[in-house]
Amino acid sequence: MAGKDTSAFDKMAVNQYKQLLLRGRYREAVQWLQKAADHGRSSAQFNLGVCYAQGIGVRQDDARALAWYRKAAAQGDAYAEEALGTCYMQGTGVEQNAEEAVSWYHRAADNTQPYPKAMHELAKCYENGTGTDKDAAKRIYYLKAAAGYSDAEAQYELGCIYETGDGVAADLKEALMWYEEAAERGHEKAGEALARLQKSN
């Protein structure tokens, strides 16, 4: 968990949260997380948002989840920025707005500590023209960015793109490289594609 407040108390509170969470003592865990969040620790604010979104140790509440995501995002927390993007994309706790979702995904992807999931979400947006214009080059750019952070699904998708020539010139050597990268990380479909290409060549 990343956070900007490094006080000893907040670190202790977050550690207590983690330990209690592992023991299944969710309500107590959230109480400790709340303390760190109230002190301004961005990662605690984000995780408290997750707790409200999923009903972990508290009553499920999309509005409170959104509020805590906003607090964390205001401090530049990439996880919270991506979460806000997803809220706007799905219309969870807020009116659905794909353009606003793309804006938040960009903040998370271009963050000084970027979140690969946001890069992958942006790639989908540029592929489908969701909240933005379709753009094959930007789709590939963000897939490669996510793949650079060991995102196996992005690596697999790049393999498919280069195998089929989807928006780029087909390149089986490039496809094999990406399938191999994804397969090494346990991606089942990439492993199957890799075996198929190796057998045919």
Residue, then its C-alpha position, 0 to 999 in steps of 0.5 A: m500500500a502506498g501512502k503519503d503520510t508516513s507517521a508511525f501511528d498511521k503505519m501501525a494502524v495500517n499494519q493492524y488493519k492488515q493483520l485483522l483482515l487476515r484473521g477475518r476480523y473485518r469490522e475491527a480491521v476497518q476501524w484501524l483503517q479509518k484512523a489512518a484515513d482520517h489522518g490523510r494517508s492516501s492508501a488508507q483512504f483508497n482501501l477504505g473506499v474499497c471496503y465501502a464498495q465491497g461491504i467489507g467490515v462496513r455496510q456496502d455504500d457506493a457513495r461513501a466509497l466514491a467519497w474516499y476514492r476522491k480524497a485519495a485521488a486528490q493526493g495523486d493515488a493512482y489506485a484511487e484514480e483508476a477506481l474513480g474511472t471505473c465508477y464513472m465507466q459503470g455508473t457506480g455511485v455516480e452518473q455514468n460518464a465514459e469521457e470522465a472515466v477516460s480522464w481518470y484512467h489517464r491520470a492513473a496511467d500517467n501518474t508518477q507511480p502509474y497503475p497498469k490496470a488503468m493502462h489496460e482500461l485505456a487500451k480498451c477505451y481506444e479499441n472500442g471508442t468508449g469515451t474517446d475516439k478509436d485509436a489503434a496506435k494509442r491502444i497499442y501504446y497503452l497495452k505495451a505500457a501495461a505489458g511493461y509492468s508484467d500485465a499478462e493479459a496485455q501481453y496476450e492481447l499484444g500477441c493476438i494483435y501482432e498475430t492477426g495484424d489488428g491495426v498493425a502489420a502482422d508480425l509472427k515473431e513479435a506475436l511469439m514474443w508477447y505470447e511467451e511473455a504472457a505464458e511465463r506469467g501463467h496466462e493459459k490462452a497465451g500458452e495455447a497460442l504459443a504452442r500452436l504457433q510453434k507447432s505450425n512453424 
